[in-house]
């Protein structure tokens, strides 16, 4: 392993860092709003199918590439398939890291604002309208949201430039379980609100009439986004794994925990959404309007709110670290610049994107490309095209070009651990995943309707 690269200290450290990358705003902010705008329970069902059939195998495959090559996302493909076009998969990942960061920090910045306002103003006695107006006023502003995003970029920059230290590993060991605990408490509060059953029905009783091609694409995109796969993040983290790391069980644990946290977020949000009469289709602001209402129902509301938003910020931080690391490792290793300089390049590049996407909630709201604001465009292009597309190519490459013996040796740690479903796994990455992802893409482009019209 490259000496200068960050390494994970312990087994728990590996799990935490990887779970840390997966669990973030994707679970608590993006999942509920995607579910809300795509019809509820039917979306959840498709999402879970995508996690199991696509997400889990793709994650194992990325771990394989990473640990096998000990390289960053682009370097890995250059090493495995030198002189071929396969390195495009790596570049796609690096670019996706920039694009995702370009909107992710904006939302992460919002959590900082909410920590601050929860600590300084009272939440009690406010109506849904009050929270909604406050949100709009803040997010459409110019200076404040940009400063918040910058603060987040600086924190991530500091941690990534000095390497993922034990401190972060140790801190996550306490903060991640704490996040889990507070989610459970908020779920209980939300479930005991009147009208909770309507929220649960929305979340768990599928209405298949609401499933259309774009909801399926959104569910697949959400699965890739939430698991941090399809863009080389898990390749990069896999490259820091030791030879003893059990990649199968790590992938399973990360997948399960990530899905559990998303489910908890859904159970926390939707009963409250229906209780307070908030529109489930509210979009990116859904969580930021709903949560303060739930806190307002608790005694010591401000304390709960501050703790929750701090934990959400930490969850976002462990994800931004991984996003930053994908691009930093690439620049550091492929262009032979110091880690500090590589980190600075990434932070500066990302800042430009963030300014534009933050402004797209205010002054640039009307400036659209293909009908999408800059923020929406970055979100759409990454989650719905680059990540699933990257995942499809990763599966095609490993499923067809990698010697099965090498694949098995790596995934079983030189035969020291079993891989019971190895043949099924190979079948999945060779056929099922690429075909399913391809079909979902074609479906979105109305390809099948077109074929039908020809018949
Ligand atoms: N998975 C992270 C989340 O759910 C976001 C992310 C995507 C992080 C891709 C890294 C890479 O918040």
Boltz pocket constraint, residues with backbone or C-beta under 6 A from the ligand:
constraints:
  - pocket:
      binder: B
      contacts: [[A, 21], [A, 22], [A, 23], [A, 24], [A, 25], [A, 26], [A, 27], [A, 100], [A, 224], [A, 225], [A, 226], [A, 227], [A, 228], [A, 229], [A, 231], [A, 233], [A, 315], [A, 319], [A, 320], [A, 322], [A, 323]]
      max_distance: 6.0
